[in-house]
Each structure stands twice: as C-alpha cells, then as structure tokens.
Amino acid sequence: MFFNTGIIGFPLRHSLSPLLHNFFIYHAEVNGGYCCFEVSKADNLPKTLSFLIESGFVGVNVTLPYKTDIMRYIDITDSAASEIGAVNTLLFDDSGILGLNTDVFGIEKTFKYHGISCLGKDILVLGAGGSTKALLYYLKSQSYKSLTIVNRTPVKGEEMLAHFGLNKCRVKDIDSLKKYNEYDIIINTTSMGLDGGRFLDMSNIKCREFAFDFQYSVNLTPFLKEYYKQDIICSDGLMMLIYQGAESFSRWAENIFVTKQLNIEKELEILKKKLRRAV
C-alpha cells in the first residue's frame, strides 16, 4: 500500500508541510509522498475529498481557511477537534473519514521540550483567533494561577473562555498593554507583524519565564525580539509545527501498519534547520 498523503488549503505556496512530511516519509522508509491540494472555495471540498479517497490516500492535513468548514464532511471527530471546533488532520479508512486536531499535541510538546510547567503561573495570551482555541483546550488541563487574554475585541475572548469553561481568567483590550505588568508565560497566537505590519508594543509587559510565539520566521519574529535578550526561554512556532505534523504522520502510519517508528528527537535539530531555511 502506498503511503500517499497531502494537505488541503488555500493558498499553499508557502506551506512547509510537504518538506516536513516528505522528511518523515523518507526516514520511516515507506513508499509514498505528500503533496498540496489548493482548494479555492469551500464548495469544492466534497469533490476533493472524493478524489483523495478514490485515489487511495491514507489521509491529509487541513489548513486555513478550511479547518472548520471541513467538519461538515467528516464522519467522526476526536474529542479535541469537537471541542475546539477545528480539524487539521483527516484519516481515511473503512469506517469513513476521521477528523483530528493535532495542534494541541504540538502545543503540549513545545512546553515539554522547553521544560515549562504552567503550574501556579500567571499566563498572558495575545489574540483570540482560531489558533487560540487549541491553546485554551490545552490550558484547560493545566493548573495555572491566572490567565489573561488580550484582544482587540474583548468580547471574542470572553466567548472563548466561556466555551472552554475556563476559570481564574480575565479579558483585556489592547490598551491594557500600555500599563506595566508581569507574567510568567506570554503566548502570541496572532498573525501580526510578519507581513510588514508593526507588532504590538510589549515594552511595558515583562515576561519572567517563557515567551512562545505561534508564528515562525527565518529570524526572530517581531514578538520574540522584545524578549530574546532577557534571561528567559523563547520559542517560535516551528517546534509546534514539527510535533503536530509528527502526530498526524503517526496516526496515518498506525492506520496502515507502518512498522518503523519515527524518531523525532533524533532528527529534530536537522529538521529544524531544513525548515528554517525554507521559511
């Protein structure tokens, strides 16, 4: 059986997923490949899924803007995807289409890789968009001290907190960043800054332990530039990308009985360098 997988989204010209997954395929010594399927509108999703299934694909990733739209065509979703309301991995088998969310796994592994615990910590989250949901799902299981969300539209953050049933939380607007404050962990889930626009002024907000940016870049992201000179741990989203991809790959491989285990830790530094050069 060929191990053919890919990614659905639009646009995909800058996606690192083909490089990432073809690296996995090579090191797992399976016969297959990973390719992009640009879908220009949601109405074309059913036709694309039918083609993939008929062509014998074992599964695909799903990225923007279809992580939510794709759910109407899925037979079963895992608990994380159901609560988050977004899917980033599809698994095709005899029982139908299974929808998963492996972004949560990528977030969890990033924290563990850097040795960061949320226990008793004051946490600041920037943004309340789609990617924030996976983070809040993860934080729901963590014993933090306090959680603050800063967003241009505070009501959006309040709705998210209510959806996940999170407590010890508060939501502030962007102007709150003008006042001095300190947090143990600061996480940027926004897309601000990388496309030539300015990032938020974080000069009044001190980070005591861990600055985590969901974005990644060949150099420091605008968010991390504020914190990398401080004596704290900084991480962009590249680790998260690798680990969520590894979890997707493992689920596909498990489903078709690929026997060689993927040793991510052994290849991690090589893979990070390859991806960083391709950003």
N, C-alpha and C positions, 0 to 999 in steps of 0.2 A: 504493500500500500504506500502510495506517495504521500509525503508529509507536506501538502500544499496549504499555505495559509496566506493571510494578507491583511489589509486594512481598508476600511470604508470611511470616507470623509470628504470634505471639500473646503479649501484646497489642500493638496497633499505634497506639493512640490518641495516643501522644506521639512517633510517628516523624516525623523531619524529611525523610525520603526523598521524599515527594510534593512538598514545596516545592522541594527540591533538583533533582529530575529534571524537574519541570514548568518550572523555570527553564532547564534545559538544552534542553528541547524547544522552548521559545519562542525561545531565541537561536540554535538550529540551524535554525529556520524549517521545522520538519516538522509534519505534521498528525497529532496523536495526543494521548495523555495517559498519566498514571501514577496508579495507584490501589492501595488497600490490600486485601489478601485475608486476613482473620483466619481462621486455621485452629486450632480449639480443641483438636484432638488429632491425633497423627501418623497415625492410621489414615485420616484424611481427605485426606492429601497426594496419593495417586494420583488421586482424583476431582477435586481442584483442578487438578492438572497437566493432566488430560484436558480439562477445561473451557477452560483457558487456551490450549492448543494448538488445539483445535477453534474457538476464538474468534479465532484469528489473531494472538495476542500474539507479539511478536518475542523476548520473554524477560522474566524477572523477577528481582528480588533476593530473597534468602532471609536472614532474620534469626532471632534467638532465638525459640523453642528448637529450631529445625529445621535448623541448619547441618550437622549430622551425619546426622540421620535422612533428609534429602532425598537423600543419596548413593546409597541403595539403588535409587532410581528413575531414576538417570542413566545414559546410555549411554556417555559419555566424560567423563573429568575431566582437567584440565590437571595438570602436574607439581606445581605449588604446592598445589593442592587435595588431590591424592592424598597428598602427604607430610604436610600439615597435618592432614588428616582432617576438613576442613570446607569447605563451599561457601557462597559468599554471592551468586553470580550464576549464573543459568541462561540459556542461549541456545538457542532453538528453531529448528531448520532441518530440511532434508530428511533429514539423516543421523541425526537423533534429538535427544536432549537433551544439551547440553554443559554441564558444571559447571566453574565457575571460582572462584578465590579472588582478589579484587582488594584485599583488606585489606592484603596485602603491598605492593602498589603505593602505597596510601595512606600506609603507614609510611615507605617509601623516599622518597616525595615530601616528606613532612614534614621529614625530615632534610635533604634537599637544599634545600628552601625556606629553612631557617634556616642553611644553610651549615655543618652539623655533620657532621664525619667521625668514624667510630668507630676510625680507625687509631691504634693504640697507647693506647687509652683504657681506663680502669677503669670498668666498667658495672655498675650495680645495677638489678635488675628486681624490682619488688614484685608478687607474685602468681604463680600457676601454673595459671590457669584457661584456658578455651577461647581467649580473645583473645591469651594469651601465646604460643600456638603459632605464630601468624602472625609475631609479633615474633622468635621464635627462628629461624624459617625465614629471615627477613631477616638476622639477625645471623650466621647460618651462613656467609654470603658476605663477612663483614666481618673485617678483621684487627685486632680489639680486643686489648688487653693482658690483661684479665681480665674474667670475667663471674660475677656473684654473683646468685643468686635467693634472695629471702626469701619464705617462705610458711608459713602456719600448720601445714601438713602437709609437712614437708621431703621425704618420700618421693615425693610427687607431682612436685616439682621435679626430683628425681633421675631419675625415669622419663622426664620430658620431655627432659632433657639427653641421656639415653641414646638416646632415639628419634631425635633430630636429629644424633647423633654429634658433639656439641659438646665441645671440649676447653678447657683453661685455665679451668675452671668450678668453682664450689662452690655448695652449697645451705646456707642457714642458716634457723633458726627466727625467729619474731617477736622473741624476747627479745634477739637479737643487735643490734637497733636501739637498745638502751639504752646500748651502748658507743659511744664516739666513733669515727667512721670518715669517710673522704673518698672520693668517687668523682667522675669527670669527668662522667658521664652517669647520671641516675637516671630510670627509666621506671616509671610506675604503670599496671599493667594490671588492677587490682582495681576492684570497683564500690563500695568502701567510702566512706562519707562523705556522699554526695549525698542520701541518703534520710533525713536527720535523725540518722543514726548518727555516731559520732566516727571520725575518721580516725586512722591510726597516729601516734604521737609520733615525728616525724622531727627533733626539735631537736638530737640528737646526731650527725646524719648530714649532713655538708657536701657540697654539690654545687658543683663547680668550673666547669662549663661549660653544661650543658643539662639542664633538668628538663622531662620530657614526660609528660603525663597523658592516658591514653586516654579519660578522661571529659571531658565539656564541660558548661558551665553558662552562664547569663546573666552571672554574675560569676565571680570566681576560684573554682576548685574548692578543696576543703579541702586537697588535696595541694599545689597551687601556692601557697597562702597562705604556706607555710613558706619558699618560695624567691624569690618575686617581688621582694622588697626587696633581694636580693643582686645583685651585678653579673654576672648570667648570663642566658642566653636561656631563656625559659619558653614552653611551648606546651601548650594543651589538645588534645583530640581532634577539634576542629572541622575543622582542616585535613586530617586523616586521612580524616574523613567525606567531605569535598568531593572529594578526589582519588580515593578508592576508588570513589565514585559516578561520577566523570568517566570512569574506566576502564571501568566497567560500561556506561555510556552509549555510549562509543566502540566497544566491541565489538558492541553491538546495532546501532548506526548503520552500522558497517562491513559487517555481515552483510546489510543491506538497501540498501546503496549510497547512504546519505545523503552528499551531496557537500560540504555546507558544514561546515568544520571548526569545532569548538568551541574558542574562545579563552578558556581558563580564567583565564590570567594577567590578561587584560584586564578580566575581570569579577569577579576574586577578592574585592576589598575590598567591593564591593556585595553579593556573595553572602554573605560572612561576616556582614555587618550584618543582612541579612534573616534568616539562620538564627539568629543570636544573639538577635534579638528574639522568635523563635518558640520558643526553648528553654523 
